[in-house]
C-alpha cells in the first residue's frame, strides 16, 4: 500500500506539473495546434515505441544468457516489461523490481541480476552518447550534454576497470540513503559486470542499445511530424537523447520536469515557439514514458508481482 501511495503521489505531481506547463503557455495558440495534430500518426508512433523495446529485451536476454541464467520466454518477457512500471523512479532504479521478481519466481540470487541492471544503464548511456554524436553536426547545442555524458562514461569505465576501484566506488555511493539498498549487491558481483562488458556480449549489447535510441528517436520524429513540425531526424535524435540524459542524472523520479523542461528549451532553440513546444513535449512524454509505464503495470499485474490491495 505504501508503494501504491508513492506512485499516486508521482502521478499527481506529474499532472500538476503538466498543468502548470500549459497554464504558463499561450492557451489560445495551443488550441489550433492541438486540433492540427494528425492522429493518423498515432499507430505509427505507438508501433515504433513498442518496437524499440525489442532490442532492449534482446539485450536483457543476452545478458542473462551470458551468466547462464535461463527462464521461460513468456516469464522473462513479463518480468522485463514489469520493470517499465517503475521507470518513473529516480534514475529508473525501480527497474530493479525485475531482480526481485526473478528471485521470487525462479530463486535467482539478486547478486547475480542486480549488476545486469547496472550494466544495462551503462549501455543505455553509451548508446545515447553515440546517437547524439552522430547528430551533433546538425544540432551543436547538444554538444554540452554530450561532454557531460562522455565524462560520466569515462568515470564509469574507470570504475569497472578493476575490482579494487569498483568496490571502493560502490562503497562510497552506498553511503547515500537513496543508493545503499541496491548498490550493496554490486559489491559481490564484480565478475558478472566484468563478463558482461567484454568481448562479443559487449559489442552486441552496444549495437542493440544504439538501435533502441534510433527507433525511439524515430517515434519522436513522427510525433513532431504529426504536429506538422518540419525538422530533420538528425536534429531530433540528439535533442531527445540529450533531454532524457539530463532528466536521468537529475535523479528526479522519471526525470519529470527536468527532461520536459530541457526538451522544451532545446526545441525552442530550433525555432519552435516556446508555448507550442510545451504541448509537443507533453505529448512526446505520454508516448515515450507513460505508455511504457501503463504497459509495465499490466505486465506486473499479469505476472502476479503487483496487487492494488498489497
C-alpha positions in Angstrom: 0.0 0.0 0.0 2.9 2.3 0.8 4.4 1.7 -2.7 1.0 2.4 -4.3 0.6 5.7 -2.4 4.1 6.8 -3.5 3.2 6.0 -7.1 0.0 8.1 -6.8 2.0 11.0 -5.5 4.3 10.8 -8.5 1.3 10.7 -10.9 -0.5 13.6 -9.1 2.7 15.6 -9.1 3.2 15.0 -12.8 -0.3 16.0 -13.7 0.1 19.2 -11.7 3.5 19.9 -13.4 2.0 19.4 -16.9 -1.0 21.6 -15.9 1.4 24.4 -14.9 3.3 24.0 -18.2 0.1 24.5 -20.1 -1.2 27.4 -17.8 2.0 29.4 -18.4 1.7 28.8 -22.2 -0.5 30.7 -24.6 -3.7 28.6 -24.5 -5.2 30.4 -27.5 -2.3 29.4 -29.7 -2.3 25.9 -28.4 -5.9 25.2 -29.3 -5.2 25.4 -33.0 -2.0 23.4 -32.7 -3.7 20.6 -30.8 -6.5 20.5 -33.4 -3.9 20.3 -36.1 -2.3 17.1 -34.6 -2.7 14.4 -37.2 -4.0 11.3 -35.3 -3.1 9.1 -38.3 0.5 9.2 -36.9 -0.6 7.7 -33.6 -0.5 4.0 -34.7 3.0 4.6 -36.3 4.3 6.3 -33.1 3.0 3.5 -30.8 4.3 0.9 -33.2 7.8 2.4 -33.1 7.8 2.9 -29.3 6.7 -0.7 -28.9 9.3 -1.9 -31.4 12.0 0.0 -29.6 11.5 -2.4 -26.6 12.6 -5.4 -28.8 16.3 -4.5 -28.8 16.2 -3.7 -25.1 14.6 -7.1 -24.3 17.1 -8.9 -26.7 19.9 -7.2 -24.8 18.5 -8.3 -21.4 18.1 -11.8 -22.7 21.7 -11.9 -23.9 23.0 -10.6 -20.6 21.1 -13.2 -18.7 22.2 -16.0 -21.1 25.8 -14.8 -20.7 25.5 -15.5 -16.9 23.9 -18.9 -17.5 20.6 -17.7 -16.3 17.7 -19.5 -18.0 14.0 -18.9 -17.6 10.9 -19.3 -19.8 10.4 -16.8 -22.7 7.0 -15.8 -21.5 8.1 -15.3 -17.9 11.2 -13.4 -19.0 9.2 -11.0 -21.2 6.6 -10.3 -18.5 9.4 -9.7 -16.0 11.2 -7.4 -18.3 8.1 -5.4 -19.2 7.2 -5.2 -15.5 10.3 -3.1 -15.0 8.7 -0.3 -17.1 6.1 0.2 -14.4 8.8 1.7 -12.2 10.7 3.6 -14.8 9.4 6.8 -13.3 11.6 6.2 -10.2 14.8 8.3 -9.7 17.4 7.2 -12.4 14.9 4.3 -13.3 16.3 2.3 -10.3 12.8 1.0 -9.8 13.6 -1.3 -12.7 15.4 -3.4 -10.1 12.0 -4.9 -9.4 13.0 -7.3 -12.2 15.7 -8.7 -9.9 13.2 -9.2 -7.1 10.7 -11.0 -9.4 13.5 -13.3 -10.7 14.3 -14.1 -7.1 10.7 -14.7 -6.0 9.6 -16.7 -9.0 12.8 -18.5 -10.1 15.0 -18.4 -7.0 17.8 -16.5 -8.8 20.0 -14.6 -6.4 19.9 -10.8 -6.7 23.7 -10.6 -6.5 23.5 -12.3 -10.0 20.9 -10.0 -11.5 21.4 -6.5 -9.9 24.7 -6.0 -11.7 22.9 -6.6 -15.0 20.7 -3.6 -14.4 23.8 -1.5 -13.8 25.3 -2.8 -17.0 22.1 -2.0 -18.9 22.3 1.6 -17.7 25.9 1.7 -18.8 24.9 0.6 -22.3 21.9 3.0 -22.4 24.3 5.9 -21.7 26.9 4.7 -24.2 24.2 4.2 -26.9 22.7 7.7 -26.2 26.1 9.3 -26.5 26.8 7.6 -29.8 23.5 8.6 -31.3 24.0 12.2 -30.0 27.5 12.4 -31.5 26.1 11.3 -34.9 23.7 14.2 -34.9 25.9 16.8 -33.2 26.9 18.4 -36.5 23.2 19.1 -37.1 22.4 20.4 -33.6 25.5 21.6 -31.9 23.8 22.8 -28.7 23.5 19.2 -27.7 27.3 19.1 -27.6 27.4 20.4 -24.0 25.3 17.5 -22.8 27.4 15.0 -24.8 30.5 16.3 -23.0 28.8 15.5 -19.7 27.8 12.1 -21.0 31.3 11.3 -22.2 32.8 12.4 -18.8 30.3 10.1 -17.0 31.2 7.2 -19.3 34.9 7.7 -18.7 34.3 7.7 -14.9 32.1 4.5 -15.2 34.7 2.7 -17.3 37.5 3.6 -14.8 35.2 2.5 -12.0 34.8 -1.0 -13.5 38.4 -1.3 -14.7 39.5 -3.1 -11.6 37.8 -5.0 -8.7 39.5 -2.7 -6.2 38.4 0.6 -7.8 34.9 -0.8 -8.3 34.4 -1.9 -4.7 35.7 1.4 -3.4 33.4 3.4 -5.7 30.4 1.3 -4.8 31.1 1.6 -1.0 31.3 5.4 -1.4 28.0 5.6 -3.3 26.5 3.1 -0.8 26.7 5.8 1.9 23.8 7.6 0.4 20.3 6.5 1.6 18.9 6.6 -1.9 21.5 4.2 -3.3 22.6 2.0 -0.4 19.9 -0.7 -0.9 20.6 -1.5 -4.5 24.3 -0.9 -4.5 25.1 -3.4 -1.8 24.6 -6.5 -4.0 27.0 -5.0 -6.5 30.0 -5.4 -4.2 29.8 -9.1 -4.6 29.1 -9.0 -8.4 32.2 -7.5 -10.0 32.9 -10.7 -12.1 29.4 -10.6 -13.6 29.9 -6.9 -14.6 33.3 -7.8 -16.0 32.0 -10.6 -18.2 29.0 -8.5 -19.3 31.2 -5.7 -20.6 33.8 -7.6 -22.5 34.1 -9.1 -26.0 31.1 -10.3 -28.1 28.5 -9.6 -25.5 29.6 -6.0 -25.2 29.5 -5.4 -28.9 26.1 -7.0 -29.3 24.7 -5.1 -26.3 26.1 -1.8 -27.6 24.6 -2.3 -31.1 21.2 -3.1 -29.6 21.4 0.0 -27.4 22.1 2.2 -30.4 19.3 0.6 -32.3 16.9 1.3 -29.4 17.8 5.0 -29.4 17.4 5.3 -33.2 14.0 3.7 -33.1 12.7 5.7 -30.1 14.1 8.9 -31.7 12.2 8.0 -34.9 9.0 7.8 -32.8 9.7 11.3 -31.5 10.4 12.4 -35.1 7.0 11.2 -36.2 5.4 12.9 -33.2 6.8 16.2 -34.5 5.5 15.3 -38.0 2.1 14.8 -36.5 2.2 18.4 -35.3 3.4 19.5 -38.8 6.8 20.5 -37.5 9.4 20.4 -40.3 12.7 19.1 -38.9 15.4 16.6 -39.6 15.7 13.2 -37.8 19.3 14.1 -37.3 18.1 17.1 -35.3 15.6 15.1 -33.3 17.9 12.3 -32.2 20.5 14.4 -30.2 17.7 16.7 -28.9 15.7 13.9 -27.4 18.6 11.8 -26.1 20.2 14.9 -24.5 17.0 15.8 -22.7 16.5 12.3 -21.3 20.1 12.2 -20.2 19.7 15.4 -18.2 16.5 14.0 -16.7 18.2 10.8 -15.7 21.2 12.4 -14.0 18.9 14.8 -12.1 17.7 11.7 -10.1 14.2 13.1 -10.0 11.5 10.4 -10.5 11.4 9.7 -14.2 13.4 12.9 -14.8 10.0 14.5 -14.7 10.2 18.3 -15.1 13.9 18.3 -16.0 13.5 16.1 -19.1 10.5 18.1 -20.2 12.0 21.5 -19.4 15.3 20.7 -21.2 13.4 19.3 -24.2 11.2 22.4 -24.4 14.4 24.5 -24.3 16.2 22.5 -26.9 13.2 22.6 -29.3 12.8 26.3 -28.8 16.5 26.7 -29.9 15.4 25.1 -33.2 12.8 27.8 -33.8 9.8 26.1 -32.3 7.5 28.6 -30.4 8.0 28.1 -26.7 4.3 27.7 -25.9 3.9 25.2 -28.7 7.0 23.3 -27.6 5.3 22.7 -24.2 2.4 20.8 -25.6 4.6 18.9 -28.1 6.9 17.8 -25.2 3.9 16.7 -23.1 2.6 14.5 -26.0 6.1 13.1 -26.6 6.4 12.1 -22.9 3.0 10.4 -23.0 4.1 8.3 -25.9 7.7 7.6 -24.8 7.3 7.4 -21.0 3.8 6.9 -19.8 2.7 4.4 -22.4 5.5 2.2 -21.2 4.6 2.7 -17.6 1.0 1.6 -18.4 2.2 -1.5 -20.2 4.6 -2.2 -17.3 1.8 -2.2 -14.8 -0.3 -4.5 -16.9 2.7 -6.9 -17.2 3.3 -6.7 -13.5 -0.3 -7.5 -12.7 -0.3 -10.5 -15.1 2.9 -11.8 -13.7 1.3 -11.7 -10.2 4.0 -9.4 -8.9 1.7 -6.5 -8.1 -1.6 -6.1 -6.4 -3.6 -2.9 -5.8 -4.5 -4.5 -2.5 -1.0 -5.1 -1.3 
